[in-house]
Amino acid sequence: MIKNLLDKLFGKKEIRREGREFGVLGDITFNETSYEIDNWSASGFAVSGYEGSLIRGDHIDVTFKLELDGGTIEFDCKAIIVRVEETRKILAGVFVEMDTDTRVTIANYFDS
């Protein structure tokens, strides 16, 4: 926790293994509330407009729905919260415990 605080204070750059997609139409539902997708990648998501009690490390069940030109990507899975920014009302999580078919669909989407 202290290391993360120091990294934020002194501007350590964030290292990401994969690209994120911004400006998508869709939502993620958890704890009986839907949130607009801020961005997402093959491994996780960020939502805007979040106000709640979740903290980093919490496990949640999510329903993900993304509107595409040729249809939708929709799935249920578990996620782990990795970031909560109360002032910006942003929450981010990583997908876990996802079925194989969904994982393949997402991989194909990002590989196309």
C-alpha positions in Angstrom: 0.0 0.0 0.0 2.8 2.5 0.9 4.7 1.5 -2.3 1.6 2.3 -4.4 1.2 5.6 -2.7 4.8 6.5 -3.3 4.6 5.4 -6.9 1.5 7.7 -7.4 3.2 10.6 -5.6 6.4 10.4 -7.6 4.9 9.5 -10.9 6.0 6.0 -11.6 4.7 5.1 -15.1 2.0 2.4 -15.3 3.1 -0.6 -17.3 0.4 -2.4 -19.3 0.7 -5.6 -21.1 -2.0 -5.0 -23.7 -3.9 -2.2 -25.3 -7.2 -0.8 -24.0 -10.2 0.2 -26.1 -11.9 3.6 -25.3 -15.1 5.1 -26.6 -17.1 1.8 -26.7 -20.8 1.5 -26.2 -21.8 -0.8 -23.5 -22.1 -1.4 -19.8 -21.0 -3.6 -16.9 -23.5 -4.6 -14.2 -22.4 -5.6 -10.7 -24.0 -5.2 -7.3 -27.4 -4.7 -9.1 -26.2 -1.5 -10.8 -25.1 -0.9 -14.4 -22.1 1.4 -15.2 -20.9 2.9 -18.5 -17.8 1.3 -19.8 -14.9 3.8 -19.7 -12.4 1.4 -21.4 -11.7 -2.3 -21.6 -9.1 -4.8 -22.7 -8.9 -8.6 -23.0 -8.1 -8.8 -19.3 -10.2 -6.2 -17.7 -12.3 -3.0 -17.6 -12.8 0.4 -16.1 -16.2 2.0 -15.5 -17.2 5.6 -14.9 -19.8 7.0 -12.5 -18.9 4.6 -9.7 -19.9 5.5 -6.1 -19.8 2.7 -3.7 -18.0 0.7 -1.0 -15.9 -1.7 -3.1 -12.2 -1.6 -2.5 -9.1 -2.9 -4.2 -9.0 -6.7 -3.9 -12.8 -7.3 -3.7 -14.2 -10.1 -5.8 -17.4 -9.4 -7.7 -19.7 -11.0 -10.2 -20.1 -9.0 -13.4 -22.3 -9.0 -16.5 -20.5 -7.4 -19.4 -22.3 -6.2 -22.5 -20.6 -4.4 -25.4 -22.5 -3.1 -28.4 -20.6 -3.6 -31.7 -21.4 -2.8 -35.3 -22.0 -6.5 -36.1 -23.7 -7.5 -32.9 -22.8 -7.7 -29.2 -20.3 -9.3 -26.9 -22.1 -10.3 -23.7 -20.9 -12.5 -20.8 -20.9 -13.1 -17.1 -17.8 -13.7 -15.1 -16.0 -12.9 -11.9 -13.7 -9.9 -11.5 -11.3 -8.6 -9.0 -11.2 -4.9 -8.2 -7.7 -3.4 -8.9 -8.4 0.3 -8.7 -11.0 2.7 -7.2 -10.7 6.5 -7.7 -13.3 8.1 -5.6 -12.7 11.7 -6.8 -13.0 10.7 -10.5 -15.7 8.0 -9.8 -13.8 5.3 -11.6 -13.5 1.7 -10.8 -11.3 -0.8 -12.6 -11.2 -4.6 -12.4 -9.7 -7.7 -14.0 -11.7 -10.5 -15.4 -11.2 -13.9 -13.7 -13.1 -17.2 -13.8 -14.3 -16.8 -17.3 -15.5 -19.7 -19.5 -13.2 -20.8 -22.3 -15.6 -19.8 -25.2 -15.9 -16.2 -23.8 -12.1 -16.0 -23.5 -11.7 -17.1 -27.1 -14.3 -14.6 -28.3 -12.5 -11.7 -26.6 -9.1 -12.8 -27.9 -10.5 -13.0 -31.4 -12.1 -9.5 -31.0 -8.7 -8.0 -30.1 -6.8 -9.9 -32.7 -9.0 -8.8 -35.5 
